[in-house]
Amino acid sequence: TLSYFSINVDNKVTKWLCRLYFKENKKFIVISSSNKNDTKIEFDNLDVLYTLSEQLTNRLNEIIS
């Protein structure tokens, strides 16, 4: 899409791990959730994404299980 960058599992749009939004005035990541209660985190610096590695890994394990 034009509005976000998505990381998908098994190349399926219905199995998305996270979506990254880079708008002019703000950046944020949305991490998917099995119960549709997605997590949205705003950031200024891309280094913040490294702090989310555990959360992303846990969610990936849920998706592939």
PERANOR-V559977 format. One record per residue. N is the residue number from 0. RES is the residue in three letters. SS is DSSP state (H for helix, E for strand, C for the rest). OMEGA is omega in degrees with one decimal (none if undefined). NEAR is the number of other C-alpha atoms within 10 Angstrom. Layout:
BEGIN
N&RES&SS&OMEGA&NEAR, N&RES&SS&OMEGA&NEAR
END
This chain:
BEGIN
0&THR&C&179.3&5, 1&LEU&C&-173.5&5, 2&SER&C&-179.5&10, 3&TYR&C&175.2&15, 4&PHE&E&-175.3&13, 5&SER&E&172.7&16, 6&ILE&E&-175.3&16, 7&ASN&E&176.9&15, 8&VAL&E&-179.8&15, 9&ASP&C&177.3&11, 10&ASN&C&179.4&9, 11&LYS&E&-178.5&9, 12&VAL&E&178.6&11, 13&THR&E&178.1&9, 14&LYS&E&-178.9&15, 15&TRP&E&-180.0&19, 16&LEU&E&179.2&20, 17&CYS&E&176.1&23, 18&ARG&E&-179.9&18, 19&LEU&E&179.9&18, 20&TYR&E&178.6&17, 21&PHE&E&179.2&14, 22&LYS&C&-177.0&10, 23&GLU&C&-173.7&6, 24&ASN&C&177.0&6, 25&LYS&C&178.0&10, 26&LYS&E&176.0&15, 27&PHE&E&177.4&18, 28&ILE&E&175.1&20, 29&VAL&E&179.4&17, 30&ILE&E&-176.5&20, 31&SER&C&-179.6&20, 32&SER&C&-179.0&16, 33&SER&C&-178.5&9, 34&ASN&C&178.0&6, 35&LYS&C&176.1&7, 36&ASN&C&-173.4&9, 37&ASP&C&-179.1&12, 38&THR&E&178.6&11, 39&LYS&E&-178.2&14, 40&ILE&E&176.3&14, 41&GLU&E&179.0&13, 42&PHE&E&177.1&14, 43&ASP&C&-174.4&10, 44&ASN&C&-178.4&8, 45&LEU&H&178.1&10, 46&ASP&H&178.1&9, 47&VAL&H&-178.7&12, 48&LEU&H&177.5&13, 49&TYR&H&179.1&9, 50&THR&H&-179.0&10, 51&LEU&H&-174.3&13, 52&SER&H&-179.9&11, 53&GLU&H&179.8&10, 54&GLN&H&179.0&10, 55&LEU&H&178.3&17, 56&THR&H&178.0&12, 57&ASN&H&-180.0&10, 58&ARG&H&177.9&18, 59&LEU&H&177.9&19, 60&ASN&H&175.8&9, 61&GLU&H&-176.8&12, 62&ILE&H&-175.0&16, 63&ILE&H&179.3&9, 64&SER&C&none&5
END
